[in-house]
């Protein structure tokens, strides 16, 4: 069955984005904010999909409306996102997914994170003098590229749970790649912002994103990608095999290894050996709800869980105010301190996994919070079941080139998936019509500090620590109640935790919770989102001892709440997302 994307319906949504007012950025991020579009929550009875781009949402909606399930819709969504939001995610990157199987009443989590080359050593990002290399110079080129996992993860999810033919789910992206799609304001502005950050360094990438006179593609330009269409045709016929054991793998390896100035060391054997891992979800009790997320190598589920577990000891109040933001920020500092010291790929390092979310330990951590005074910086605790290995803290920055989507189908199956190529536009390398990630820069560049190893150091075959936090919340009856997730680098944890609290504690509508001005703490200053109500709390927070910074905080939250009356969905007004359902 061949899908027909309803372009007339998307024309209105895209036109709305043309009128978006662009916020000035006080904190320049690699994928900076590109505006605010007011949105209202959407209600449906049978199924729902919410993604970061209208065409991706439409692709998922078409599948669900024709009887496909949540996994089928996810496959269609991801391939379209790869095409229309290439700076954020795609088959050249990695992903994490939580999936609720309504028939078997079971939750599973899937790790499609990228891996380091097998030959990588701990000094991978050090120069000849043993000093960390320049960040941007290392991002741009082959050395930052890890073996992608998104395609294989989607394929295995589809083989396990999907009901529609694989090739038909790729058809919407093929049609759009061949026929062309309109460049949105966000894509155009993202190209412009990345022009002096390596996006023009490589011929293939420059020729795709820029006009022949060197100017970035303008909003409304029609962009075709025949190379990606051909790649998708190959994947539609043969699945992931050409990508991991065939011509696509060979082309990626050749591109990575031949990059001038910054070549990588990936091999075709690294691709052939890649495998998706099914992990045990990390679940934490929060005021009668079970909040479940990804475990290592993501720090997302653990750190969100720690923040909420610590806040269990405090009255959440009935609305956000300076006091609740103070308590939240202090809890976040404690959680991020533990994250920096302990969290990494647990296949390679010993982690006190159960101890980090132990209720008794989190109560002890909560005792460190002063209701009337802020600490400048928290130190890591000593959770039970801590292993003998002593690690050094790692505060390696993550860059927000990521996307999130949430889907609930007509049978009650639910998917929360966060997908990424790391920095906006990844490594800037383009192969067969798609961008390659720069995920290896999520590793600590220094393998040890003060004589102690860093848990998140580079090792061959290891997966870099992530903050991606796809989340599913269950009510007291064990039924899914809410799906949420976001891009945003290491701020993802805060975006997700804040939105959960707004819905569960302050009874906010999901869209209002997403719209709520961000307050973020990563064990330092308290960041407040510019041009939102969050800035109203500056004076009181400073009186409590907080260092505050007003920033452009570019989340991409997409969530669904499941009620007895149906589904309620929200899409982040900071991006171009859309919710559809019936």
FILONU-139460 format. One line per field, with one value per residue (C-alpha): x, y, z. Coordinates in steps of 0.1 Angstrom, whole numbers, plus 5000, padded with zeros to 4 digits. Layout:
BEGIN
x <- X / ...
y <- Y / ...
z <- Z / ...
***
This chain:
BEGIN
x <- 5000 / 5014 / 5010 / 4999 / 5010 / 4984 / 5005 / 4975 / 4970 / 5007 / 5008 / 4989 / 5011 / 5043 / 5028 / 5023 / 5060 / 5069 / 5054 / 5073 / 5091 / 5127 / 5140 / 5175 / 5199 / 5216 / 5233 / 5243 / 5238 / 5248 / 5212 / 5199 / 5163 / 5145 / 5113 / 5080 / 5047 / 5018 / 5001 / 4971 / 4967 / 4951 / 4926 / 4918 / 4900 / 4918 / 4954 / 4979 / 5013 / 5034 / 5067 / 5090 / 5079 / 5044 / 5054 / 5067 / 5036 / 5015 / 5034 / 5028 / 4992 / 4986 / 5000 / 4979 / 4948 / 4951 / 4955 / 4992 / 5006 / 5029 / 5061 / 5049 / 5042 / 5076 / 5094 / 5076 / 5082 / 5119 / 5127 / 5107 / 5124 / 5158 / 5148 / 5130 / 5149 / 5183 / 5202 / 5187 / 5184 / 5185 / 5200 / 5235 / 5229 / 5216 / 5184 / 5168 / 5132 / 5107 / 5079 / 5047 / 5032 / 4995 / 4987 / 5014 / 5014 / 5051 / 5076 / 5109 / 5137 / 5159 / 5194 / 5204 / 5233 / 5264 / 5296 / 5333 / 5356 / 5370 / 5406 / 5398 / 5419 / 5415 / 5437 / 5414 / 5407 / 5441 / 5467 / 5504 / 5511 / 5485 / 5461 / 5424 / 5419 / 5398 / 5361 / 5348 / 5377 / 5372 / 5334 / 5339 / 5351 / 5355 / 5371 / 5338 / 5317 / 5305 / 5288 / 5251 / 5224 / 5191 / 5184 / 5191 / 5170 / 5140 / 5144 / 5145 / 5115 / 5096 / 5106 / 5094 / 5062 / 5054 / 5024 / 5028 / 5054 / 5087 / 5090 / 5057 / 5067 / 5097 / 5076 / 5065 / 5102 / 5111 / 5082 / 5093 / 5129 / 5121 / 5094 / 5109 / 5097 / 5097 / 5125 / 5110 / 5122 / 5139 / 5159 / 5169 / 5180 / 5199 / 5218 / 5227 / 5238 / 5260 / 5276 / 5307 / 5308 / 5320 / 5289 / 5306 / 5338 / 5328 / 5316 / 5287 / 5272 / 5278 / 5262 / 5231 / 5225 / 5237 / 5229 / 5255 / 5263 / 5271 / 5240 / 5220 / 5188 / 5160 / 5127 / 5102 / 5129 / 5120 / 5147 / 5150 / 5173 / 5176 / 5207 / 5187 / 5158 / 5181 / 5195 / 5160 / 5151 / 5180 / 5169 / 5133 / 5144 / 5172 / 5167 / 5197 / 5221 / 5236 / 5241 / 5260 / 5275 / 5274 / 5279 / 5265 / 5289 / 5318 / 5309 / 5306 / 5339 / 5357 / 5343 / 5352 / 5387 / 5395 / 5384 / 5412 / 5427 / 5404 / 5401 / 5385 / 5394 / 5361 / 5362 / 5337 / 5342 / 5330 / 5297 / 5294 / 5298 / 5272 / 5242 / 5212 / 5207 / 5175 / 5180 / 5161 / 5141 / 5149 / 5118 / 5114 / 5083 / 5071 / 5041 / 5023 / 5034 / 5061 / 5084 / 5103 / 5132 / 5164 / 5193 / 5230 / 5246 / 5220 / 5221 / 5186 / 5164 / 5186 / 5191 / 5154 / 5146 / 5171 / 5157 / 5121 / 5131 / 5148 / 5118 / 5096 / 5107 / 5093 / 5059 / 5056 / 5032 / 5003 / 5021 / 5056 / 5072 / 5106 / 5105 / 5096 / 5123 / 5148 / 5140 / 5141 / 5174 / 5190 / 5177 / 5191 / 5225 / 5227 / 5216 / 5240 / 5269 / 5261 / 5257 / 5291 / 5309 / 5291 / 5272 / 5285 / 5281 / 5276 / 5288 / 5323 / 5323 / 5309 / 5280 / 5259 / 5228 / 5202 / 5219 / 5215 / 5177 / 5174 / 5147 / 5167 / 5197 / 5176 / 5160 / 5196 / 5204 / 5173 / 5185 / 5213 / 5189 / 5183 / 5149 / 5163 / 5197 / 5213 / 5246 / 5269 / 5278 / 5269 / 5293 / 5285 / 5271 / 5280 / 5250 / 5246 / 5261 / 5288 / 5316 / 5352 / 5364 / 5368 / 5361 / 5368 / 5340 / 5332 / 5313 / 5316 / 5291 / 5265 / 5252 / 5215 / 5212 / 5183 / 5146 / 5118 / 5084 / 5057 / 5030 / 5000 / 4981 / 4945 / 4954 / 4970 / 5006 / 5029 / 5063 / 5085 / 5116 / 5145 / 5168 / 5199 / 5231 / 5244 / 5254 / 5231 / 5243 / 5265 / 5300 / 5290 / 5299 / 5272 / 5270 / 5243 / 5220 / 5222 / 5244 / 5268 / 5268 / 5295 / 5284 / 5320 / 5324 / 5300 / 5329 / 5351 / 5382 / 5403 / 5406 / 5417 / 5418 / 5440 / 5450 / 5414 / 5398 / 5368 / 5339 / 5329 / 5363 / 5368 / 5371 / 5368 / 5332 / 5319 / 5288 / 5292 / 5271 / 5239 / 5213 / 5184 / 5154 / 5125 / 5100 / 5068 / 5049 / 5025 / 4996 / 4988 / 4970 / 5001 / 4987 / 5006 / 4996 / 5021 / 5048 / 5074 / 5109 / 5130 / 5162 / 5185 / 5219 / 5226 / 5196 / 5172 / 5170 / 5158 / 5133 / 5117 / 5117 / 5102 / 5074 / 5066 / 5064 / 5041 / 5017 / 5019 / 5022 / 5006 / 4979 / 4988 / 4975 / 5004 / 5007 / 5008 / 5034 / 5055 / 5050 / 5061 / 5093 / 5123 / 5143 / 5175 / 5204 / 5233 / 5251 / 5260 / 5241 / 5203 / 5193 / 5160 / 5144 / 5143 / 5110 / 5090 / 5076 / 5107 / 5125 / 5100 / 5117 / 5152 / 5151 / 5138 / 5162 / 5192 / 5181 / 5183 / 5219 / 5213 / 5235 / 5210 / 5215 / 5188 / 5191 / 5176 / 5166 / 5157 / 5138 / 5117 / 5093 / 5066 / 5042 / 5009 / 4987 / 4964 / 4932 / 4899 / 4884 / 4910 / 4944 / 4958 / 4989 / 5013 / 5041 / 5069 / 5062 / 5100 / 5101 / 5078 / 5061 / 5025 / 5001 / 4976 / 4951 / 4916
y <- 5000 / 5034 / 5063 / 5097 / 5125 / 5152 / 5182 / 5205 / 5200 / 5207 / 5239 / 5258 / 5246 / 5255 / 5289 / 5295 / 5290 / 5317 / 5342 / 5330 / 5357 / 5348 / 5352 / 5366 / 5340 / 5350 / 5316 / 5304 / 5267 / 5245 / 5240 / 5273 / 5285 / 5296 / 5310 / 5304 / 5293 / 5293 / 5259 / 5244 / 5208 / 5183 / 5157 / 5124 / 5091 / 5063 / 5072 / 5100 / 5110 / 5141 / 5149 / 5179 / 5184 / 5184 / 5161 / 5135 / 5138 / 5134 / 5103 / 5087 / 5097 / 5081 / 5048 / 5049 / 5059 / 5030 / 5005 / 5004 / 5003 / 5025 / 5008 / 5010 / 5047 / 5052 / 5038 / 5062 / 5091 / 5086 / 5083 / 5114 / 5133 / 5122 / 5140 / 5171 / 5177 / 5164 / 5185 / 5167 / 5129 / 5101 / 5068 / 5083 / 5086 / 5067 / 5065 / 5052 / 5040 / 5028 / 5007 / 4996 / 4964 / 4967 / 4931 / 4916 / 4944 / 4948 / 4976 / 4973 / 4997 / 4996 / 5009 / 5020 / 5042 / 5046 / 5028 / 5038 / 5021 / 4989 / 5003 / 5035 / 5040 / 5063 / 5090 / 5092 / 5129 / 5140 / 5157 / 5148 / 5167 / 5148 / 5178 / 5177 / 5187 / 5217 / 5208 / 5223 / 5211 / 5176 / 5176 / 5184 / 5153 / 5116 / 5113 / 5122 / 5096 / 5064 / 5034 / 5045 / 5024 / 5040 / 5020 / 4986 / 4996 / 5005 / 4973 / 4951 / 4969 / 4964 / 4927 / 4922 / 4943 / 4958 / 4946 / 4966 / 4957 / 4974 / 4987 / 5005 / 5023 / 5039 / 5050 / 5084 / 5095 / 5082 / 5101 / 5133 / 5129 / 5124 / 5151 / 5176 / 5194 / 5230 / 5242 / 5255 / 5286 / 5264 / 5244 / 5275 / 5293 / 5263 / 5261 / 5298 / 5294 / 5264 / 5280 / 5292 / 5260 / 5236 / 5231 / 5244 / 5224 / 5194 / 5195 / 5171 / 5188 / 5223 / 5215 / 5201 / 5229 / 5259 / 5276 / 5278 / 5313 / 5302 / 5315 / 5292 / 5276 / 5301 / 5293 / 5280 / 5266 / 5232 / 5207 / 5173 / 5145 / 5118 / 5103 / 5097 / 5083 / 5058 / 5048 / 5043 / 5022 / 4999 / 4998 / 4991 / 4961 / 4947 / 4961 / 4971 / 4946 / 4970 / 4996 / 4973 / 4946 / 4961 / 4991 / 5017 / 5006 / 5007 / 5042 / 5055 / 5040 / 5054 / 5089 / 5088 / 5076 / 5100 / 5132 / 5158 / 5170 / 5150 / 5114 / 5086 / 5050 / 5032 / 4999 / 4978 / 4952 / 4978 / 4981 / 4943 / 4938 / 4965 / 4952 / 4967 / 4961 / 4956 / 4971 / 4970 / 5002 / 5024 / 5031 / 5053 / 5059 / 5095 / 5103 / 5071 / 5071 / 5049 / 5070 / 5048 / 5058 / 5046 / 5032 / 5033 / 5042 / 5070 / 5090 / 5103 / 5078 / 5077 / 5114 / 5123 / 5095 / 5109 / 5144 / 5132 / 5108 / 5136 / 5158 / 5131 / 5145 / 5179 / 5195 / 5203 / 5232 / 5239 / 5259 / 5269 / 5297 / 5308 / 5283 / 5253 / 5263 / 5266 / 5231 / 5217 / 5233 / 5219 / 5184 / 5187 / 5197 / 5166 / 5144 / 5159 / 5154 / 5117 / 5116 / 5131 / 5106 / 5073 / 5072 / 5057 / 5026 / 4999 / 4972 / 4987 / 5003 / 4992 / 5013 / 5014 / 5012 / 5002 / 5023 / 5055 / 5053 / 5036 / 5054 / 5055 / 5070 / 5096 / 5106 / 5110 / 5133 / 5153 / 5161 / 5181 / 5206 / 5239 / 5254 / 5288 / 5288 / 5275 / 5256 / 5267 / 5232 / 5197 / 5168 / 5132 / 5109 / 5074 / 5052 / 5017 / 4989 / 5013 / 4993 / 4995 / 5013 / 5051 / 5073 / 5110 / 5134 / 5140 / 5171 / 5166 / 5188 / 5173 / 5193 / 5194 / 5180 / 5157 / 5151 / 5133 / 5118 / 5101 / 5077 / 5059 / 5036 / 5023 / 4992 / 5012 / 5004 / 5033 / 5045 / 5072 / 5076 / 5101 / 5102 / 5121 / 5128 / 5149 / 5184 / 5201 / 5187 / 5161 / 5157 / 5177 / 5146 / 5135 / 5100 / 5088 / 5117 / 5116 / 5132 / 5112 / 5117 / 5132 / 5112 / 5102 / 5137 / 5128 / 5108 / 5124 / 5137 / 5132 / 5095 / 5102 / 5131 / 5132 / 5096 / 5083 / 5069 / 5087 / 5063 / 5079 / 5076 / 5064 / 5026 / 5005 / 4994 / 5015 / 5037 / 5073 / 5085 / 5103 / 5124 / 5113 / 5106 / 5090 / 5084 / 5066 / 5072 / 5046 / 5052 / 5033 / 5006 / 5000 / 5015 / 5041 / 5076 / 5099 / 5098 / 5125 / 5133 / 5161 / 5171 / 5195 / 5179 / 5176 / 5199 / 5172 / 5158 / 5192 / 5197 / 5163 / 5165 / 5200 / 5189 / 5158 / 5178 / 5204 / 5176 / 5154 / 5179 / 5211 / 5194 / 5213 / 5204 / 5187 / 5216 / 5242 / 5221 / 5221 / 5258 / 5266 / 5286 / 5263 / 5263 / 5243 / 5234 / 5211 / 5216 / 5252 / 5283 / 5282 / 5289 / 5306 / 5307 / 5341 / 5358 / 5335 / 5336 / 5319 / 5352 / 5365 / 5345 / 5360 / 5384 / 5358 / 5331 / 5354 / 5362 / 5325 / 5324 / 5312 / 5324 / 5329 / 5332 / 5340 / 5319 / 5307 / 5271 / 5253 / 5222 / 5200 / 5183 / 5161 / 5144 / 5126 / 5121 / 5091 / 5098 / 5080 / 5103 / 5098 / 5112 / 5147 / 5157 / 5186 / 5198 / 5222 / 5258 / 5263 / 5240 / 5233 / 5202 / 5191 / 5167 / 5147 / 5120 / 5106
z <- 5000 / 4990 / 5014 / 5002 / 5025 / 5026 / 5016 / 5016 / 5053 / 5061 / 5040 / 5067 / 5095 / 5076 / 5068 / 5104 / 5111 / 5085 / 5109 / 5139 / 5159 / 5165 / 5200 / 5205 / 5220 / 5252 / 5253 / 5219 / 5216 / 5186 / 5178 / 5191 / 5194 / 5163 / 5176 / 5195 / 5180 / 5204 / 5207 / 5224 / 5236 / 5212 / 5223 / 5207 / 5216 / 5197 / 5189 / 5188 / 5175 / 5184 / 5167 / 5160 / 5124 / 5108 / 5079 / 5103 / 5124 / 5093 / 5083 / 5117 / 5117 / 5082 / 5095 / 5127 / 5109 / 5085 / 5113 / 5119 / 5154 / 5174 / 5162 / 5125 / 5130 / 5146 / 5116 / 5093 / 5116 / 5120 / 5083 / 5075 / 5104 / 5089 / 5057 / 5070 / 5103 / 5092 / 5117 / 5146 / 5140 / 5114 / 5105 / 5108 / 5146 / 5176 / 5197 / 5229 / 5231 / 5257 / 5245 / 5263 / 5249 / 5259 / 5251 / 5273 / 5298 / 5296 / 5293 / 5274 / 5268 / 5237 / 5233 / 5198 / 5211 / 5189 / 5197 / 5196 / 5171 / 5185 / 5182 / 5202 / 5232 / 5263 / 5247 / 5216 / 5221 / 5234 / 5211 / 5208 / 5241 / 5260 / 5261 / 5250 / 5214 / 5204 / 5206 / 5174 / 5153 / 5166 / 5161 / 5124 / 5106 / 5109 / 5144 / 5162 / 5143 / 5162 / 5147 / 5142 / 5159 / 5150 / 5119 / 5135 / 5166 / 5144 / 5124 / 5155 / 5171 / 5139 / 5136 / 5172 / 5173 / 5139 / 5118 / 5085 / 5058 / 5065 / 5029 / 5031 / 5062 / 5044 / 5014 / 5028 / 5032 / 4998 / 4982 / 5000 / 4991 / 4955 / 4952 / 4975 / 5007 / 5018 / 5040 / 5072 / 5091 / 5117 / 5092 / 5073 / 5104 / 5117 / 5084 / 5087 / 5123 / 5115 / 5084 / 5103 / 5124 / 5098 / 5077 / 5046 / 5051 / 5030 / 4994 / 4997 / 5028 / 5014 / 4981 / 4998 / 5024 / 5005 / 4971 / 4943 / 4954 / 4989 / 5006 / 5030 / 5018 / 5024 / 5041 / 5015 / 4992 / 4978 / 4988 / 4971 / 4982 / 4955 / 4972 / 5004 / 4983 / 4968 / 5002 / 5015 / 4985 / 4994 / 5030 / 5020 / 5000 / 5022 / 5057 / 5077 / 5061 / 5035 / 5063 / 5086 / 5063 / 5028 / 5005 / 5029 / 5057 / 5032 / 5021 / 5057 / 5067 / 5036 / 5043 / 5080 / 5074 / 5045 / 5062 / 5058 / 5091 / 5114 / 5101 / 5121 / 5126 / 5122 / 5102 / 5085 / 5113 / 5137 / 5117 / 5114 / 5151 / 5161 / 5180 / 5197 / 5234 / 5253 / 5287 / 5320 / 5324 / 5354 / 5374 / 5404 / 5426 / 5426 / 5447 / 5437 / 5401 / 5386 / 5364 / 5340 / 5318 / 5301 / 5321 / 5312 / 5289 / 5293 / 5325 / 5317 / 5335 / 5365 / 5369 / 5363 / 5389 / 5414 / 5411 / 5416 / 5444 / 5463 / 5459 / 5474 / 5507 / 5500 / 5496 / 5459 / 5464 / 5441 / 5414 / 5403 / 5423 / 5436 / 5465 / 5444 / 5418 / 5447 / 5460 / 5424 / 5417 / 5449 / 5441 / 5405 / 5418 / 5440 / 5411 / 5386 / 5410 / 5412 / 5374 / 5368 / 5391 / 5385 / 5353 / 5320 / 5299 / 5326 / 5302 / 5308 / 5342 / 5376 / 5387 / 5419 / 5397 / 5423 / 5449 / 5430 / 5431 / 5465 / 5484 / 5516 / 5498 / 5482 / 5515 / 5529 / 5499 / 5505 / 5541 / 5525 / 5511 / 5530 / 5524 / 5529 / 5513 / 5481 / 5478 / 5451 / 5441 / 5453 / 5458 / 5448 / 5475 / 5485 / 5474 / 5487 / 5466 / 5455 / 5439 / 5450 / 5419 / 5425 / 5396 / 5389 / 5380 / 5343 / 5332 / 5295 / 5276 / 5254 / 5225 / 5216 / 5181 / 5190 / 5185 / 5205 / 5196 / 5215 / 5200 / 5214 / 5191 / 5189 / 5210 / 5238 / 5228 / 5236 / 5224 / 5238 / 5216 / 5217 / 5186 / 5179 / 5159 / 5188 / 5178 / 5153 / 5119 / 5137 / 5123 / 5091 / 5071 / 5047 / 5031 / 5006 / 5016 / 5054 / 5080 / 5103 / 5141 / 5162 / 5193 / 5203 / 5216 / 5244 / 5260 / 5285 / 5266 / 5297 / 5307 / 5342 / 5367 / 5399 / 5394 / 5392 / 5360 / 5345 / 5342 / 5308 / 5293 / 5257 / 5253 / 5222 / 5215 / 5244 / 5242 / 5253 / 5282 / 5271 / 5288 / 5266 / 5287 / 5269 / 5297 / 5304 / 5336 / 5351 / 5374 / 5406 / 5386 / 5365 / 5334 / 5313 / 5321 / 5304 / 5277 / 5275 / 5263 / 5248 / 5230 / 5247 / 5255 / 5292 / 5298 / 5287 / 5322 / 5335 / 5307 / 5313 / 5351 / 5351 / 5328 / 5348 / 5380 / 5363 / 5352 / 5383 / 5411 / 5397 / 5376 / 5345 / 5310 / 5291 / 5267 / 5295 / 5312 / 5281 / 5276 / 5312 / 5313 / 5319 / 5351 / 5348 / 5371 / 5362 / 5395 / 5391 / 5382 / 5379 / 5343 / 5336 / 5302 / 5286 / 5278 / 5301 / 5336 / 5349 / 5349 / 5375 / 5402 / 5398 / 5427 / 5452 / 5439 / 5443 / 5478 / 5485 / 5472 / 5436 / 5408 / 5380 / 5343 / 5317 / 5286 / 5254 / 5265 / 5233 / 5243 / 5220 / 5244 / 5229 / 5252 / 5256 / 5287 / 5288 / 5307 / 5312 / 5286 / 5260 / 5249 / 5254 / 5235 / 5235 / 5212 / 5221 / 5210 / 5208 / 5177 / 5147 / 5161 / 5157 / 5174 / 5155 / 5166 / 5162
***
